[in-house]
């Protein structure tokens, strides 16, 4: 019975955290899109392909850079928009 209680609590915590990081003036569609991204099948570890050693190294380097340079962080939507503008 305890596992049934922990899953909804965890889900609420995840949604609260999501809402906390979204801008106050965000649209409902943006909130829904973000929730759908959280719940997609790509989030299940079993559905993801194994990483190669090169991919693991690149990911580790990226995480290290991210932690060492927090001032360079950008929301993914902002980064995506910047990429679209370059095209």
C-alpha positions in Angstrom: 0.0 0.0 0.0 2.9 2.4 0.7 4.1 2.3 -2.9 0.7 3.4 -4.1 0.9 6.4 -1.8 4.5 7.4 -2.8 3.8 7.6 -6.5 1.1 10.3 -6.4 3.2 12.3 -3.8 6.2 12.0 -6.1 4.2 13.1 -9.1 2.9 16.1 -7.2 6.4 17.0 -6.1 7.6 16.8 -9.8 4.7 19.0 -11.0 5.3 21.5 -8.2 9.0 21.7 -9.1 8.1 22.1 -12.8 5.7 25.0 -12.0 8.3 26.7 -9.8 10.8 26.8 -12.7 8.3 28.1 -15.3 7.8 31.8 -15.6 4.8 33.3 -13.8 3.3 34.5 -17.1 3.5 31.1 -18.8 0.5 29.9 -20.8 -1.4 26.7 -19.9 -0.3 25.1 -23.1 3.3 25.5 -22.0 2.6 23.8 -18.7 0.8 21.0 -20.4 3.6 20.5 -22.9 6.2 20.4 -20.1 4.1 17.8 -18.2 3.8 15.7 -21.3 7.6 15.8 -21.7 8.0 14.6 -18.2 5.6 11.7 -18.8 6.8 10.5 -22.2 8.0 7.0 -22.8 11.5 8.4 -23.5 11.8 8.9 -19.7 11.8 5.2 -19.0 15.3 3.9 -18.7 14.4 0.6 -20.4 13.3 2.5 -23.5 16.6 4.3 -24.0 19.4 2.8 -26.0 22.7 2.2 -24.2 25.3 5.1 -24.5 28.6 4.5 -26.1 31.8 5.3 -24.2 32.2 8.4 -26.4 28.7 9.6 -25.5 29.2 8.9 -21.8 32.4 11.0 -21.9 30.7 13.8 -23.8 27.8 13.8 -21.4 30.2 13.8 -18.4 32.1 16.8 -19.9 28.9 18.6 -20.5 27.6 18.1 -17.0 31.0 19.2 -15.6 30.9 22.4 -17.8 27.3 23.1 -16.7 28.3 22.8 -13.0 31.4 24.9 -13.4 29.6 27.7 -15.3 26.1 28.1 -13.8 25.9 31.7 -15.2 25.8 30.2 -18.8 22.7 28.1 -18.1 19.7 28.8 -20.3 16.2 27.3 -20.3 15.8 24.7 -23.1 13.1 26.8 -24.8 15.5 29.8 -25.0 18.3 27.6 -26.4 15.9 26.1 -28.9 14.7 29.5 -30.0 18.3 30.6 -30.5 19.0 27.6 -32.7 15.9 28.3 -34.8 17.0 31.9 -35.3 20.3 30.7 -36.7 18.6 28.6 -39.4 
